[in-house]
Each structure stands twice: as structure tokens, then as C-alpha cells.
């Protein structure tokens, strides 16, 4: 039995998944077990087509793919490559060692990028880790420190690598933004910004309060009549926030990737301005396993009282309990 490491997202963190493959004498079939999502179940057709395109002959046996642990729900099409390698190299004396394998397969055997790969690798990189990823993922993943990368374009390249263990290794690339060092850690900043506090006329006390809040990472509550400059100050506040460490930049890029956006890798802290008519589910989340924009209000008192009441427990206990999906720490 072959065992290959992969991973799935549980909230915003990665959970290690072992992809096990077993061949038994029975009617020919390919089945995937272990709480696999529909995207993973569809991998059966993609894997079959990709292997046949690479001249692999399926044995007249029943092939069972188990995704362990079986009590953890798995999502994402990035399991394709690990499943295909477990089948293709079943008879080979191959040691997969501690490599994590990610990639979606095309019907012709091409290995493709998915939105899950970058946040998964970033979560796993808290300690030194080796990964096999699609070449398309390289520009994003190469910015993550503490990893050894093998990038492949096709299924045949991945098979050849595990047979020979010969492939070009891609090292993390340095950050190009200016930085300074403090206590042995680098902090990056963006020298250009589109909005400036010089555009805010008057409101010297409010600007002083914004400066203190930014310097100490404090909360700031502004109250005043419409048009006095609250929104102008709030929008410019992000540009005077402290520089970001590499880990903070990568964490922000992970959240962008989970939101379906292209990671920017810019040392500029996030700013959200939810409208006061936003629904409760859009702010706190309704069945979604990813964080939502709670506590990032532009005009606090314009929101319905029931929304504000929902925040009371979270700010006193440091976490929000979401009945539809686990919990979310803030």
C-alpha cells in the first residue's frame, strides 16, 4: 500500500491528509473513501484520463483510495496528483518520504494550480517542509520561506521525479520592498500610497488620535456629524499603520487567496468598509468556513442594534461561535 501526504483546509489552517491506495482482486473499479467532497469524487474521471494519456494500463483490480483521517471532511481538486501518483507508482519501489503533493490534473495529464494550494503550503510551512506543486503555483509559493519546492508541469514529470529524485529545486525569492530590521526581524513597508492625511483639512485632534491609534495598534471610535471627515481619516489610516513582518504579509496573502483573489504580497494592511445595510450573514458569516468582516465597521452606530448586540460576546471572550461552522477567533 502506498501512502502520499496531502492536506486540506479546516477553516483557514491546513490539516495533513494521508492518501492511501490499495489494489485488491475484485471487479475493476476505482473508489474514493474518507469524507471526500464532490470535487474529489470527480477526480476519478480526471485521474483515469490523465493516466491513460500517459500510457498507463489500469490493472483488472479494484482500486480503493482512502483519505485519512476519515472523520475529517476533505475539499478541493488539489488531491488529483497525489491520487494519480499512488495508482501509477503502486508497483514501483518508490519512497515518497515527507513530500506533500498538490495539483489538479487536466485530462491530458497537465498539472494545474488551484486556489487552495498557496494557503495550504503557507500553513504547512511553520516548520521545514518539502512540496511538489504545479509550475503555475510557483510564483506565489516561491515567496514562502522554509520550504523545498519541486514544480512540475505534467503527471509524467511528477512520476519521473519520484522515480529518480532528480528535479530542479526552486528556492524562495527575496522580497523587493524596502525594509528595516528590529530585534533581528525584517519589517517591510510600501513607500508609495494613493491617499494622504494632508488632504484632510482641519480635524487636528482627530488626526492626532488616528496617529496614536496607528502607532500603538489601538481601536479607534470616531463620532461626528456627516461630512466632518470621519471616512476620510479612516480610509487614510491604513497607510500610516506600522510596517509588516514577512509572516503578516504572507498571512494577508493567504486570506486574499481564500477570498478568491490573486495574492498581492504588498506590505499594506487591509481595510474594509462594510455598508450599514449589510446583512448579518455577510458580516458574521453564514455557513462559510472562512472569516468574515466582523468588527471592521466604518460607521458603527449606523448598524442595526441586533448586529451590535451580536458583537458583545465576541469582544469579551476573544472568539465568535458560529453555529453553522465551528468558531472564528479574532
C-alpha angles and dihedrals in degrees: 000000000000122000123197127179122236132148144221134205119257102187102315098330130083124247118198115243125193113215106209123187126198131184119201134171105261140100109321111266142135118222133173120207135176109083093301119178123234090263089059093044089055087057089082091075094041093048093047093050093045093049093047089050087057093052095256115154114213112228118235091254140104111262117203122191115197122194107204135237089046095199093063118086113233125208136181141056092251089095091075097090095047091049092048093048091050090055099039095048098039094115095038124096093237128154111208088189112185098326119137111216123207133170146108117239127227119213089256093053097263115148112228137195123248132193090248098061100074097049090044094052091044091053092048093048094077083102130023109291139172119222138185109207140162116276087238089065094052099091090057101036093044089071091064115094125217098042138108109217131204112183122197133183100197141025090248090058090052091049091049091050095055091046095051104016087222118131137122110272116223116212125206113272121231122252115257099207120102116263146171131214126238125173090351095304128107120234119197129206138182112240093201127064132170098215127053135188089231086076090064107087115208121341092113093163092051092048090049090051090050090051092052092045091050095046094051099031090240129158116260127203117189123193126183147114120297113280097021093116107267094130093042091055093044093052092050095045093082091062094061097044116119120280116270131245120230091256092053091050091050092046090052090048089052091055090049090052092049088051090057094254130125109260109249100196088208120148091233120115120235124262125193127185109190115193117243089240092060114128121251091244093054091055102038099025128247113224094330116126094211127085120269133206101277119156095012098108124161095195108021100188095048091071121094115268092241089061092052091046088055089060097056097081094042096054093048097045100034095235141069120224112217111197093203096052129014116275140301124221121210 
